[in-house]
Amino acid sequence: MQARGVLNVQLCICGFSGQPRTVDMASFLRPPMQPNARGDSPTSTEPHGSATPGVASQIHALGPWFHNLDLRAEDGTLVQTAPNHFLGDFPSSFWHFFRDAIPQDLTGWSVLDIGCNGGFYSFEMKRRGATRVLGVDHDARYLRQAEFARANLGYTEREVEFRQVEAYEIDRLLPERFDLVIFMGVLYHLKHPLFALEKVASLVKEDGLMLFQTMERGSGESRAWEEDYPISEREVFFDDAFPRMYFVEHRYAGDPTNWWIPNPAATQAMLRTVGMQVQARPCVEVYVCRRQA
Ligand SMILES: C[S@@+](CC[C@H](N)C(=O)[O-])C[C@H]1O[C@@H](n2cnc3c(N)ncnc32)[C@H](O)[C@@H]1O
């Protein structure tokens, strides 16, 4: 399914604003940067450091990058793929806030990373010993970056596999299921989010985990709701805390691929609806969920 608008470079925006906070931390101070946007939009792809031209120029040719990865130049120095990312060292700086919510030792685990982009989370899971890592994305350009990074980091195709798969068709991977499914920064880019989320959840093994993130807006208030209301009930829909999705008709943060932005209550309700039980919210917008048996 096509995103609206024609962009030469697809923008990836999500709600990370550079300083995730615990959900109940009211006094969050926003840093002086582009508000509420996480993305590959205006980042320079000019690598820096003392890298010899080979790796650096290939990085440049494959850009622009959304994931800032530390790769190895021919002379052994580190070269970054998106050193001027406006959110800094991204997504490393974001990962820092929820890395401890995932087991350190993933030996024996299988991991599916949907919307893998340049492969940051796929590589992190491999570093933790995951036995099988499959990263998928619908964008061939990002997959080329991930493959380049894989070779540079010294992993084989078997160790970290990348494949072009559309999220709406993720169930074509069945009957394989995974101990951990990563679905970060993709939901709000989907015109049909629940349709995809249901399929994504079906890829998690019973009792397996999902690491989930979506851009969220609106009230962060959370409370229990009745399971049913009479049709005469109208007031509840004026309550900011009621589960809602904001529909983006044209674009948000300049990005026409942003379609639906839930409030946290809607995120959690959707996760429950597809059989995922929220186990932890290590920072704003990030959920660790377990598939209910
Ligand atoms: C905001 S980026 C998030 C990347 C990474 N998951 C992260 O959290 O850093 C969104 C990624 O999802 C991919 N994506 C968007 N819509 C998709 C779809 N319908 N099917 C598969 N991948 C999709 C994009 O190509 C992009 O790599």
Ligand as a Chemical Component Dictionary entry (heavy atoms), coordinates in Angstrom:
data_LIG
# 
_chem_comp.id                   LIG 
_chem_comp.type                 NON-POLYMER 
_chem_comp.pdbx_formal_charge   0 
_chem_comp.three_letter_code    LIG 
# 
loop_
_chem_comp_atom.comp_id 
_chem_comp_atom.atom_id 
_chem_comp_atom.alt_atom_id 
_chem_comp_atom.type_symbol 
_chem_comp_atom.charge 
_chem_comp_atom.model_Cartn_x 
_chem_comp_atom.model_Cartn_y 
_chem_comp_atom.model_Cartn_z 
_chem_comp_atom.pdbx_ordinal 
LIG C1  C1  C 0  10.841 5.878  11.911 1  
LIG S1  S1  S 1  11.667 4.596  11.073 2  
LIG C2  C2  C 0  11.992 3.516  12.478 3  
LIG C3  C3  C 0  13.205 2.669  12.277 4  
LIG C4  C4  C 0  13.561 1.777  13.467 5  
LIG N1  N1  N 0  12.561 0.758  13.668 6  
LIG C5  C5  C 0  13.720 2.606  14.693 7  
LIG O1  O1  O 0  12.875 2.559  15.604 8  
LIG O2  O2  O -1 14.740 3.329  14.797 9  
LIG C6  C6  C 0  10.387 3.693  10.241 10 
LIG C7  C7  C 0  10.895 2.500  9.458  11 
LIG O3  O3  O 0  9.769  1.704  9.117  12 
LIG C8  C8  C 0  9.808  1.394  7.747  13 
LIG N2  N2  N 0  8.421  1.248  7.297  14 
LIG C9  C9  C 0  7.477  2.217  7.217  15 
LIG N3  N3  N 0  6.334  1.716  6.757  16 
LIG C10 C10 C 0  6.555  0.392  6.544  17 
LIG C11 C11 C 0  5.754  -0.661 6.045  18 
LIG N4  N4  N 0  4.491  -0.445 5.670  19 
LIG N5  N5  N 0  6.292  -1.900 5.947  20 
LIG C12 C12 C 0  7.581  -2.108 6.315  21 
LIG N6  N6  N 0  8.401  -1.152 6.776  22 
LIG C13 C13 C 0  7.892  0.088  6.898  23 
LIG C14 C14 C 0  10.526 2.567  7.101  24 
LIG O4  O4  O 0  11.080 2.232  5.852  25 
LIG C15 C15 C 0  11.567 2.885  8.152  26 
LIG O5  O5  O 0  12.736 2.150  8.001  27 
# 
loop_
_chem_comp_bond.comp_id 
_chem_comp_bond.atom_id_1 
_chem_comp_bond.atom_id_2 
_chem_comp_bond.value_order 
_chem_comp_bond.pdbx_ordinal 
LIG C1  S1  SING 1  
LIG S1  C2  SING 2  
LIG S1  C6  SING 3  
LIG C2  C3  SING 4  
LIG C3  C4  SING 5  
LIG C4  N1  SING 6  
LIG C4  C5  SING 7  
LIG C5  O1  DOUB 8  
LIG C5  O2  SING 9  
LIG C6  C7  SING 10 
LIG C7  O3  SING 11 
LIG C7  C15 SING 12 
LIG O3  C8  SING 13 
LIG C8  N2  SING 14 
LIG C8  C14 SING 15 
LIG N2  C9  SING 16 
LIG N2  C13 SING 17 
LIG C9  N3  DOUB 18 
LIG N3  C10 SING 19 
LIG C10 C11 SING 20 
LIG C10 C13 DOUB 21 
LIG C11 N4  SING 22 
LIG C11 N5  DOUB 23 
LIG N5  C12 SING 24 
LIG C12 N6  DOUB 25 
LIG N6  C13 SING 26 
LIG C14 O4  SING 27 
LIG C14 C15 SING 28 
LIG C15 O5  SING 29 
# 
